[in-house]
Amino acid sequence: MGLTLVRRGMAWVYDRYVTDRGLYLIQEEAKAAKRGLWADTEPMPPWEWRHRGKTTDSETREKQ
């Protein structure tokens, strides 16, 4: 299933968990074809999206 998602441009290859290095080539092909999320001019990795707007405990204390 991961292969299909990457091929369709619906998933990123996540370095931490990748076991099939061939997925990087598939991802590059999806990027070149501008499939799925790669159609966006500035796609944001999900790990960055999840952390946007969040602050650390020390940043929160500094604002108080």
Secondary structure, 3 states (H helix, E strand, C coil): CHHHHHHCCCCCCCCCCCCCCHHHHHHHHHHHCCCHHHHCCCCCCHHHHHHCCCCCHHHHHHHC
